[in-house]
């Protein structure tokens, strides 16, 4: 059974950023998602858990892996014609380390950040 995304009133969707970048870091992996906010669906994602990416990485959890994941996500976004995303940082996430590596590599790939 497929659960449809929540229906938001139009007054709320006027103020939402269309695409939002969310990052999740564990002790083993780095994963990122770009979510289409009005429909609450995942537009694109990249993770160091993907089998195709593991052989090209030395480690799946350090800053270099985060940079590579950001670059791959940027390429996937441009293939889907998504030129800009808004960044959503959790309360404990600061702009340094892995977060900075993901965001900087997205910029280098050509994705504009709102």
C-alpha positions as CSV (number, residue, x, y, z in Angstrom):
1,X,0.0,0.0,0.0
2,X,1.4,3.4,-1.0
3,X,0.8,6.2,1.4
4,X,0.4,9.5,-0.4
5,X,2.4,12.5,0.7
6,X,0.7,15.0,3.0
7,X,-1.3,17.7,1.4
8,X,-0.3,21.1,2.5
9,X,-2.5,24.2,2.1
10,X,-1.3,26.5,-0.7
11,X,-0.6,29.3,1.8
12,X,2.2,27.2,3.3
13,X,3.7,25.9,0.0
14,X,4.1,29.5,-1.2
15,X,6.8,30.0,1.5
16,X,8.6,26.7,1.3
17,X,11.9,26.4,-0.6
18,X,11.2,23.9,-3.4
19,X,14.3,21.6,-2.8
20,X,15.9,21.1,0.6
21,X,19.2,19.4,1.2
22,X,19.4,17.2,4.3
23,X,22.5,15.4,5.5
24,X,22.9,12.5,7.9
25,X,26.2,11.3,9.4
26,X,26.8,8.2,11.3
27,X,30.0,6.6,12.7
28,X,30.2,4.5,9.5
29,X,28.5,6.3,6.7
30,X,27.6,9.7,5.1
31,X,24.3,10.1,3.4
32,X,22.5,13.1,1.8
33,X,19.1,13.6,0.4
34,X,17.4,16.4,-1.6
35,X,13.7,16.6,-0.7
36,X,11.1,18.3,-2.9
37,X,9.3,20.1,-0.1
38,X,5.8,20.7,-1.6
39,X,5.3,17.0,-2.3
40,X,7.5,15.7,0.5
41,X,9.3,13.2,-1.9
42,X,13.0,12.5,-2.3
43,X,14.2,14.1,-5.5
44,X,17.8,12.7,-5.3
45,X,20.1,11.1,-2.9
46,X,23.7,9.9,-2.5
47,X,25.3,7.7,0.2
48,X,28.6,6.1,1.0
49,X,26.6,2.9,1.5
50,X,26.0,2.4,-2.2
51,X,27.9,-0.6,-3.5
52,X,29.0,1.2,-6.7
53,X,30.7,3.9,-4.7
54,X,32.5,1.8,-2.1
55,X,35.5,0.6,-4.2
56,X,36.4,4.2,-5.1
57,X,36.5,5.3,-1.5
58,X,39.2,4.6,1.1
59,X,36.9,5.3,4.0
60,X,33.1,5.7,4.1
61,X,32.9,8.1,7.0
62,X,35.6,10.8,6.8
63,X,35.7,14.3,5.3
64,X,37.0,13.0,2.0
65,X,34.1,10.7,1.7
66,X,31.7,13.5,2.5
67,X,33.3,15.6,-0.3
68,X,32.9,12.8,-2.8
69,X,29.3,12.2,-1.8
70,X,28.6,15.9,-2.3
71,X,30.1,15.9,-5.7
72,X,28.1,12.9,-6.8
73,X,24.9,14.4,-5.4
74,X,25.6,17.6,-7.3
75,X,26.1,15.7,-10.6
76,X,22.8,13.8,-10.0
77,X,21.0,17.0,-9.3
78,X,22.2,18.7,-12.5
79,X,21.1,15.6,-14.5
80,X,17.6,16.0,-13.1
81,X,17.6,19.8,-13.9
82,X,17.6,20.9,-10.3
83,X,19.9,24.0,-10.3
84,X,19.4,25.2,-6.7
85,X,18.8,23.8,-3.3
86,X,18.2,25.2,0.2
87,X,20.4,23.8,3.0
88,X,18.7,22.5,6.2
89,X,21.1,22.0,9.1
90,X,20.1,20.2,12.2
91,X,20.7,22.0,15.5
92,X,23.9,20.2,16.3
93,X,25.4,20.5,12.8
94,X,27.8,23.3,12.4
95,X,29.4,24.6,9.1
96,X,32.7,22.8,9.4
97,X,34.1,19.3,8.8
98,X,31.9,16.9,6.9
99,X,29.0,19.5,6.5
100,X,31.4,22.0,4.9
101,X,32.9,19.3,2.6
102,X,29.4,18.3,1.3
103,X,28.3,21.9,0.8
104,X,31.5,23.1,-0.8
105,X,31.6,20.1,-3.2
106,X,27.9,20.8,-4.2
107,X,29.0,24.4,-5.1
108,X,31.9,23.2,-7.1
109,X,29.6,20.8,-9.0
110,X,27.6,23.8,-10.1
111,X,24.5,23.7,-7.8
112,X,23.4,27.0,-6.4
113,X,22.7,27.2,-2.6
114,X,19.8,29.3,-1.4
